Amino acid sequence: MGSYGKLAKRALETDMPVMIQVQGLIRGAKNIMSLGQGVVYWQPPKQALDKVKELVWEPSISRYGADEGIPELREALIKKLHQENKLYKSSVMITAGANQAFVNLVLTLCDAGDSVVMFAPYYFNAYMSFQMTGITNILVGPSDQKTLYPDADWLERTLLETKPAPKLVTVVNPGNPSGTYIPENLLKRISNLCRNAGSWLVVDNTYEYFMYDGLKHSCVEGDHVVNIFSFSKAYGMMGWRVGYIAYPTEVEGLAAQLLKVQDNIPICASIISQHLALYSLEMGPEWVTDRVKELVKNREILLEALSPLGEGAVKGGEGALYLWAKLPDKYVNNDFDVVRWLAHRHSVVAIPGSACGDPGNLRISFGGLVEKDCRAAAERLRRGLEELISDGMVQ
Ligand SMILES: Cc1ncc(COP(=O)(O)O)c(C=O)c1O
């Protein structure tokens, strides 16, 4: 039995993961299609999987490895950071995915009681990482109504007015759940504001390769900037759990403190997964971008399906895997009811905006289904939205 009184406030006061709630909806229904989870439909490169198969009997695979990651992968990533991201003064720590990278950083850079900044709509796991580490003073800034870019004027005021200055500012580029990218000039401005205020800037670049319509992803570097990356989506490696932190080499003590956290959570990322990451990286970024190009069709199909919501209702989609769709005003306080209704009545799932600090919206993912299935899911979504608008949530 037991009682709530025996459980930690840090856990009790953390939001329930929206993905777990949505997975519950999926499990409870027959023949449901998901536009909810942020995943890609492809598997890792075949050549990389074949090579990894050969490694399973190698003794080092079953031992612990260096906390910061296997040297071959770290070396390859330093090269990649130079060539692709123009990051020249960064060191690498490999983690069990980008989410663990973020938790490592929060534990290394922030104390309970600090204030931090993020922008709505925000990435729900980042919000929860703050909550569960005692950082309850989470200042949530607005995004531009039209573009969904983080509002840098608000940030400038907030960094000036908040005493002591917020410890950390975080953005996702391109965004989850917004599906918008942060243009280079804006990212530089955010970085300069953080540097001047003495705040860390943590940029989550999980979707660095997921850029459309000729737009280019860029990174910023500095002694106050930490970048996070992931193999999950790019190489279809969600279940292998590999991400990494690119942190400023010259900041004294940072590497040592990061190692303390790492040694107490995964010790090291799975060794076989790190080898798969290395072999996948050897395929080159084109392996990823060739697949990302194909997602444009899914995006078009889903944009069409969202058209019943009316002109201007859908934003994002210029990066990452997401469209951000505004529901009619009367659903501003019950977007999760709409999600449940869509699941039960129309067998299609999305993520409610309320889980991202921006109620009254839906996040639609266009990465998880092959085109044929995406069409089928889009058809359900379209019918559902038409009914929602004409008759409401009829049972
Ligand atoms: C912005 C962002 N960061 C991190 C993650 C988690 O990535 P990983 O699988 O590398 O932990 C996701 C996954 O959806 C994401 O969207």
The ligand as a Gaussian input file, in Angstrom:
#p B3LYP/6-31G(d) Opt

LIG

0 1
 C       14.002000      18.078000     -28.897000
 C       14.269000      16.695000     -28.482000
 N       15.296000      16.452000     -27.680000
 C       15.570000      15.205000     -27.263000
 C       14.787000      14.146000     -27.647000
 C       15.124000      12.784000     -27.136000
 O       16.102000      12.246000     -27.953000
 P       16.908000      10.954000     -27.518000
 O       16.188000       9.793000     -28.101000
 O       18.247000      11.174000     -28.157000
 O       16.968000      10.939000     -26.036000
 C       13.705000      14.338000     -28.485000
 C       12.842000      13.213000     -28.889000
 O       11.723000      13.344000     -29.266000
 C       13.440000      15.652000     -28.920000
 O       12.416000      15.904000     -29.702000

